[in-house]
């Protein structure tokens, strides 16, 4: 039986995860495959229970939204161990085997840390307050040890505030109402976590920032990335975030270590040449 990993979600046909993982399997001459499987939110609990208990085929899973949140509250503790940080941010995008047990954690968090550690910043604007924003603010706390970091969070729904504050830890968070926001001038870093359709009008008013981190990569270029590029200012792209989290997944799922920086650059080049 061929060893198989999969990205789960709906819709899932657009995912670049199979492209990245299968590139790495081929590069390292591993007889593994990685596929995309359409799994809707309401189907997830039953589907993953079956996969984790009834088949030796699987060796790992990647999760897209909203399954990243579903895995944290699907009452699966008898089947998998949820990482403590994933519990805090209420998001996990990776399921893998370790010591014959299934584990779940967020390689999105590791990717945010990897990319943010390359930059210096004190004031941050976060656009959105959902699972991706919770992951990003937790990463900000972890890369800003010893510094007082202030993050303003631009959001539409106050119901998400409590979960984001839990994820933020010692980071100072100030929530702002989306509809009245106008002041772009005081941020070293802007992080967009909202899909393209939700931010087009906001991005039209964006004058650029010292650094933009855009978690969105499709359609390319997403609205905030396009605006930042027009001003010739640095972008940490959604494609970089996707690539970094996939490399961490590959290492966890296969147990194979990578020369991370070199492989990161190689995979990005491969994706950009497609």
N, C-alpha and C positions, 0 to 999 in steps of 0.2 A: 504494500500500500504506500503510495507516494505521500510524503509529508506535506501538509497544506496549511497555509494561513489565509486569513480573509479579512477584508474590511467590510463592516456591516453598516447598513443605513438605508435610508430611502428619501430622495432618490440617490442612487449610488453610481450610475453609469459614468458620470463625469469625473470620478475620483482618479487622481494621479498616483494613488498609493500602490496599485499593482505595478505600474510602470517602474516606480522607484525600487520596490522590494525585489521584483524579478530581475532588474538590472543588477542588483547586488548579489542575488543568488548565482546569476550567470558569471559575474565577475569572479566570484569565489568558488566556482565550480561545485555548487551545491545542488543536489537533485531534489530541490524543493520547488513548490509553486505557491503563488499568492494570487487570490482571486477576489472579485467583488461579489457580494451576496446582498440581494435586496431583502432587508428586514425592516418592517414597519415598527413603530414604537409599541403598538398594542400586541405585536407578535413576539417582542424581544424576550420577555421573561421565559416563555415556554421554549422558544428557539434555543436560547443560550443554555438553559438547563439540559436540554436534550444533547446539545453539542458537547458540553463539558462532561457528561456522564455516559454517553452511549457510543461514542466513536473515538477510535485511536487515530483517526485521520488527522485531526487538528493539532497544531502546536502553538497557535496564537491567533489573536483577533485584534483588529483595530476598530474603533468605534467612532462614528460621526454623530453630530447632534441630531436628535435629542438623546441618543442612546448613551452618550457620555454621562448624562445625569441619571438616566434610567438604571444603569448598572449600580449606582450608589444607593438606590432606594428600592431595588427589586427583591429584597429579602433573599439574597443569594449567599449569605454568610456560611451556610453549610457546604457550599461548593467552592467558594473562592475567598481569598483573603484580600480585603480592601485596604490599601495603603493608608496610613494615618493622614498624610497630607491630602490625598484624594478625598477622604472624609471631610476634611476642613474646607476644601474648595467645592465639594460636592460635584466633582467631575473626574472621570477616569476614561482615558481613550485607549488603554492597552490592557489586554489579558494575555498572560503567558504562563508557562509552567516553570516552576523552580522547586527542586527537591520533591518532585512528584506531586506538588500542590499547585493549584491554579492561583495566580496572583493578579491583582488589578491595580494600576496606578496611572499617573498622567505623565506621558512623555512630552505632552504640550508644555507642561511646566518646565521640564528640563530644557526644552528648546527655547522657551522665553528666556530662561536664565543664560543659556549659552550665547544668545544673540545680544541680550541687553548688557552683558558683562563687558562688551567691546566698547561701550559708550559711557560718557559721563553726563549726569543730569541731576538736578535738584528739584525742579518743578515739573509736574507731569499732568497732562490732560488725558483722561480715559474716556473714550466715546463708547457708550454701552455699559450695561451692568449685569450681563448674563454670565454663563459659565466661562466663556473665553475671557471676559473681564476679570472674573474671580481668579482664574489661573494666572493672568498677567499681573494682578496686584500682589498675589502671593510671591511670584517671581521677583517683583520689584523689592519686596521686603527682604528676600534672601540675597539679592545682589547689592543691597544698600546697608549692610551691617555696619554699625558705627556712625551712620548719618541719619539725621532727621529728614525724612522724605514726606513731602506734601503732595497728595494726588487729588485733583478735582475730577469728579465723575459726572459726566453728562449723560443723563438718562431720562426716559419717558415714564417709567413705571416705578413708583416708590415701593412697590411690593418686593422688589429685589434688593432693597437697601440692606436689610439685616444679614442676608447671606453674604453680600459683598464685604460688609464690615467684619464678619467672622473670618473671611478669607484674608483680609488685609492685615490682621495681627497688629503690629505696632506702627504700621504706616498710618499717617494722619489722612483721613478721607473727608472731603467736603462734596456733598451732592449738589448738583445744579440742574435746574429745569431746562430741558432741551429747547423749548419754544422761545425762551427769552435770552439764550446765550448769544453774546456778541464779541466777547473779549478774547482774541486769539494771541495776544502779544506777549504773554508772560510765561510761556512754557518752553522748557528745554527739550521736552519730548512729548509728542502726541501719539497715542496708541488708539487705533481704530479697531473695534471688535465687531462691528455691525455689518451684516451683509450689504452688498452694493445697493440693492433696491431701497434700503432704508436710509441711505445717507447722501443720495445724489444732490439734493437741495442744500444740505449742510456743507458738502464738499465744494459747492459753487462759491461759498463765502470764505473758504479756507485760503489764507494768504501764505501758506507754507510755514514750517517751523524748523528749528535747528535740526531736529531729527524726527522723521515720521516712521512709526512702526505700524504696518497695515496687515492685520491678520487675514485679510481677504486676498485671494489670488485669481478668482474667476468671477466674471469675465475679465480678461486682462486688457489694459490695465484697469483695476478698480478705481472708483471715483477719487478717493483720497490720494492714492498713489499717483494718478494722472495729474492731479493738482500740484502735488509736491514736485513732481518731475518737471513741470512747466517752470518752476522757480529754480530748477537746477540744484535742489537741496537733497540731502541724504535720505534714502528710503531703506528701511529694513522690510523686505517684502514678505507677503504671505507665502510665496514660493520658498523663500529661505526658511520660514517657520515650518512649513510642511516637510521640507527636506530634513531639517535637524531632528524633528520629532520622529521621522521615519527611521533615521539612523540609530537613534536610541532604541526604537522598537526592534530593529533588526538585531542589535546586540543582545537585548533581553530575550528575544524569542529563539535565537540560534545559539546563544552562548559564545559567539565569535566576537572578538575585540576588533575594532577598527582604528586605523590612523584617522581620527575623527576630522581634523581640519582638512586634511588632504582629500578624504572621501567626500566631505561636504562640498568642496569646490568642484570635484569631478562630477558629482551627481547634478549639481546646479548647472554646470556646463552642458551635461547630457540633456537635461530638461529644456534648456534654452535653445538647443540645436534641433529639437524635434519640430 
